[in-house]
Amino acid sequence: MTDEKKQELLRTLPSVDAVIQVEDMEALMKDFPRWFVLDCVRDTLDAKRKEILAGDAGANPASEGLTAEKVALEVGEKLRSSQRFSLKRVINATGIILHTNLGRAVLGQEVLRNVLAVGGAYSNLEYDLEAGQRGSRHSHLEDILTRLTGAEAALVVNNNAAAVLLALDTLAKDKEVIVSRGELIEIGGSFRIPDIMSKSGAQLKEVGTTNRTHLKDYASAVTDNTALLLKVHTSNYRIVGFTTEVTLEELVELGREFQIPVMEDLGSGNLTPSAGDMIIPEPTVQDKIKTGIDLITFSGDKLLGGPQAGIILGKAACVSQLAANPLARALRVDKFTIAALEATLHLYLEGGEALMRIPTMEMLSRPVEEQERKALALAVMMKDCMGEKLSVSVSRDVTQAGGGSLPAVEFPTAVAALTSTALSPEEIDERLRKAKIPILGRISQDRFLLDMRTVQEDELQEIATAVKQLAEELR
Ligand SMILES: *Cc1c(COP(=O)(O)O)cnc(C)c1O
């Protein structure tokens, strides 16, 4: 575009005043504060100006003959979209139960009711109703956690990364922590053991090799400056083949010999050996505590199926040191987390059928026949909109727990696969992701899959509606 043409286009841009004068703007001025409307008008006009100067406007005939009415329309759309929430519900049809990008654990109905009850009123968060005096927010979870796990003491902080940081800062600042080279993990969201170690001021002392670490490696690395023997759950990977790993029992024994505390970062941490017919192929938190370990930490929103939290369990002497660290105040949990976690733990205390009211447990143990029934039901709901351009088929597949939990375990599932002659799987993915209620699936072997393991019964209709809409657009 020539400079002259650009100047001409710039001259035809309506003024802020002209936009404000448009009739439709009157209603917007009533619904939104004046400064906000004006900001939006200026932003919109600025963007147009930049577009013209960059020469993009030529390719976009819409920016020619731009009237005040057209700008007002755009401003109205912008203002209205500002009222929509940024954080919102989506439908998870990826099959990954603990999807870190999709909010990890889904909370159960009674857990949500408790959050609502506590959040919508005053509470005894830090008030001891028995004694009639100031209490501790930590008291609400300690009893139930120690009862469930057999640990002497418990403390809950903001997340598991915070729990590990607090433990290292308290027990090992300026001292050495011995960790196996096979356990120097990085998990999603940039949590890396070496980094969190240096942030806490502890010195990492690596021992052994990637695939084999022996007890004597730990023993010969101990010095007067060793503060902690640390085990880390290799959450999101497995070392297989020619491997040796020191058991927790052996490490606890060694710690006792040298009088050095032993800690394990469990990552997920599960409180039940099985849910429904599903056996969880990992030692439970209770098993870990039985070894006599000094400290363990794990997430509240991984296998546990509760809110984001970092649960610290162990020997009273150790846990009380952590609680007294000023950092514990900075990492403390809020009342919503306590309410949600306490209600989740109540379901574990009840056990049996109650576990199925924890969505994570229900989804993990959902039989494949159930998934298949859902996939077929979904296909039936969508069938009258299917044709040349969009078709659906039901098949079996496998899925993973996600969130770094149970990395080597594959769960059988059923999927409704969408294929199209008009759209690539990536395009189907994009269209459904941008639907009114966003739907996230996964692409495998050139098919867009809706995995039923993570889809709830009442979401089937919503998916069908979005797919029908898509089919209509293709017509
Ligand atoms: C997930 C995980 C963490 C971090 O837990 P968050 O609750 O996400 O902070 C730390 N260590 C291990 C081994 C993990 O798997």
The ligand as an SDF file (V2000), in Angstrom:
LIG
                    3D

 15 15  0  0  0  0  0  0  0  0999 V2000
    3.5320  -33.4260   41.2410 C   0  0  0  0  0  0  0  0  0  0  0  0
    4.7860  -33.5600   42.0030 C   0  0  0  0  0  0  0  0  0  0  0  0
    5.2840  -32.4890   42.7620 C   0  0  0  0  0  0  0  0  0  0  0  0
    4.6020  -31.1470   42.7960 C   0  0  0  0  0  0  0  0  0  0  0  0
    3.3530  -31.2250   43.3770 O   0  0  0  0  0  0  0  0  0  0  0  0
    2.3260  -29.9890   43.2340 P   0  0  0  0  0  0  0  0  0  0  0  0
    1.1800  -30.3770   44.0800 O   0  0  0  0  0  0  0  0  0  0  0  0
    2.0240  -29.8860   41.7860 O   0  0  0  0  0  0  0  0  0  0  0  0
    3.0270  -28.7850   43.7390 O   0  0  0  0  0  0  0  0  0  0  0  0
    6.4400  -32.6780   43.4640 C   0  0  0  0  0  0  0  0  0  0  0  0
    7.0860  -33.8660   43.4270 N   0  0  0  0  0  0  0  0  0  0  0  0
    6.6350  -34.9230   42.7010 C   0  0  0  0  0  0  0  0  0  0  0  0
    7.3970  -36.1920   42.7300 C   0  0  0  0  0  0  0  0  0  0  0  0
    5.4630  -34.7990   41.9660 C   0  0  0  0  0  0  0  0  0  0  0  0
    5.0110  -35.8210   41.2480 O   0  0  0  0  0  0  0  0  0  0  0  0
  1  2  1  0
  2  3  1  0
  2 14  2  0
  3  4  1  0
  3 10  2  0
  4  5  1  0
  5  6  1  0
  6  7  2  0
  6  8  1  0
  6  9  1  0
 10 11  1  0
 11 12  2  0
 12 13  1  0
 12 14  1  0
 14 15  1  0
M  END
$$$$
